[in-house]
Amino acid sequence: MYSNKENVNILTSLLVAHGVTHAVVCPGSRNAPIVHNFNECPDMECYPITDERSAGFYALGMTQALGQSVAVCVTSGSALLNLAPAVAEAYYQHRPLVVISADRPQQWIDQLDGQTLPQPDALGRFVRKAVSLPEPCNDEQRWYCNRMVNEALLEKRAPVHINVPISEPLFEFTEETLPVERLIERRDAVLSNITLSHVCRMFMQAKQPMLIAGQPMNPHLDEAVYLVKDDDEYVPDFILYTGGSIVSKRVKHFLRKAKETWAVNETGEVNDTFMNLTQIIQGDSEVVADQIRFFLEQQPHPFVQKWAQLLKRVQQHAEDYAPAFSQMAAVKYFERHASNPIVHYANSSAIRLANIYARHAVFCNRGVNGIEGSLSTAAGFSCVADERVFCVTGDLSFFYDQNALWNQNLRGNFRILLLNNGKGGIFNMLHGLEQSPARDRLIAAQHTTTAEGICRQNQVAYRQAGDMDQMQKGIDWLLQTESEHPLLLEVLTDAEEDERVFKEYYHTL
């Protein structure tokens, strides 16, 4: 019988799945559930060593002899610190030592409770990866625990540290079997022809495969998912995921229904966006995507064609829908009249509108940034570019980052389309927030500011638009005018009308 601690059982199952079958174990009560599991598991072999300092070196010697990862398990408190000399040596020898430390619950650290000290990251730079597991109480925390263990055990070239908080009672051994845990694997180093062929074969043989690219663009995917989010016939069973962040929360929730995802990236890092990652392909994602497209040209896949038809239908709706004067109308007009532009979109509403209307790659600080820095990033781009560089931004992003215009570096190739509806309009789209009297003034930062004075003091040519005709003429001016100084068109819209138009677009799909 195994422990009833879920994090301990997830850890035990994944150690075996990753081929870690030898463990040096040290005495203690807090780590007893872990040691008990190792002893119960028929695939694990335990070697008891009382002195933790010596135990670390025992495990190091075993990695040298076996050429594979070996675990060393200690109890909470200073026991972990005794492993530091062996871990440091393993780091410089590039030996895959797996340090497993039991820990007290977080709330008891630094409270003068016995054997408690801050254990996460206690081994510092001498481990390649350090994780501290949750004590799961729901499916999302179980997924997180699984992911943390997988991330640590994927490192095969240096020590890693897995910290395991365990709450009392400690000694309940009631589980008959270990859970069958999702295993994440990584194909290392150079993308070989064999690996590339295997990836393409898996894609083409899947019943419902999907190739999806992250940032910069996923045109119309959000609208398509809006139409089919409750239809399992459109849920992929195999996702090949390349690129970076995905803007749409709806898309991410939908793709979490899929059976499995293989991710392709240059670094081999774990990006488990859809919560179903099983393979990481380390290599050039463009090479993989191009090869998949080549295969699909030679042998069209019914499921891919089904999605293509859906996306074509959504694209036709985007072309046919004629938004009233609004931020949506401004972005649609800009994208229809700009010829292969270089465009930086700010976060929130701006990038969501780009996902509807842009037919080209765009730039967006979508990795971790919020409203800060979009204008400065576009401005910096324009300083070293020969072509015209456009920035489409909302009002909060613009005013927050207005110092991007306060310098001597800008030239006439920098053009700004400022969408100003007097607040963070994205907050109008968040269901339930309308019930809060704090929404507009405190959360969405409602204001009456315009950019005219800022442009005047920074020698930026300025125009303002308050209706459809002025907006269209202003965008033509932005696109066509020769200038030695930057140009800015400020489109003043109503936040409620922006919300109505955006919702109408989806409701009429």
Disulfide bonds with the S-S distance in Angstrom:
none
